[in-house]
Amino acid sequence: MSVTPIRIRRAPVTEVEILKARYDEARQIKDAWDHRYKRALYEHSSTIRSGGDFADTRRNLDAVEIQVADAAGELKVALNAWMHATTQHERRAS
């Protein structure tokens, strides 16, 4: 006797769910860049305190700052899209 697995039926993914997932992903990316920024800042200040050549750490810090700003912009766009879709969905349901 063989057993056939039963597939769980799931409702189709809605636009709001997709946008929420996009926001969650953007938030995780932003958190990761914030962590990298703190690390780059620590390495830069440590190099300055030890009297080392800090040109490389400064360039790294500048690059990470650009990425943090970009991730913050993406997060804002994702949040706005998710909120807009949520409020539009609530208006349509009313």
VENBEL-V810065 format. One record per run of one state. SS is the DSSP state (A for helix, B for strand, O for the rest). FROM is the first residue (numbers start at 1). LEN is the number of residues. If there is no record, write none. Layout:
BEGIN
ss=SS from=FROM len=LEN
ss=SS from=FROM len=LEN
END
This chain:
BEGIN
ss=O from=1 len=14
ss=A from=15 len=36
ss=O from=51 len=4
ss=A from=55 len=39
ss=O from=94 len=1
END
